[in-house]
Amino acid sequence: MSRYRGPRFKKIRRLGALPGLTNKRPRARSYLRNKLRLGIKSQYCIRLEEKQKLRFHYGLTEQQLLKYVRIARKAKGSTGKVLLQLLEMRLDNTLFRFGMALTIPAARQLVNHRHILVNGRIVDIPSYRCKPRDIITVKDELKSRTLIKNSMDSSPHEGLPNHLILHPSPQYKGLVNQIIDIKRVGLKINELLVVEYYSRQT
């Protein structure tokens, strides 16, 4: 299954706020009307919606998300918490949390177009897993810095999560100082329902 490229409001009306997918908000009336239409949901439907929420927020394909669930199952600790940590430490999501991109798809484009350096080297893989002490900077070119400046000016983010430190203009330099605390994940989700959804496939 390929990455979703369809209408984003449709997913927000169905699943609720997905800040990584779009920074826009649907009209309150249509959003409320859609919520009222929904009747009693089955347990499967509830788990599916939580899984879809995770998938569309982080911009993953079905296979990518399943792969992360399998990695999380093999790691020590709670599978759901490890899964969220793996997704939050992706490079595209880290750029989004720094405020260097308005959405995760925009952050992915910055990485794919080679505007981002990690520890002084260009990284063009959005799924790169950031580690503590990684230094994320913008390529020293006018075009790259302008793109980041426009993003940071048009959408000033709220307080950074405690695992990130940002030195804004003119450096645009970010530091990952630890693994993210699960309480600071940028999406309201019940990760245990996602793990339950994939229980038969892992």
PyMOL commands that set and color helices and strands:
alter all, ss='L'
color gray80, all
select helices_A, chain A and resi 8-15+28-37+43-58+62-74+79-88+91-98+104-112+142-154+182-184+191-197
alter helices_A, ss='H'
color red, helices_A
select strands_A, chain A and resi 116-118+121-122+135-138+164-167+173-176
alter strands_A, ss='S'
color yellow, strands_A
deselect
rebuild
show_as cartoon
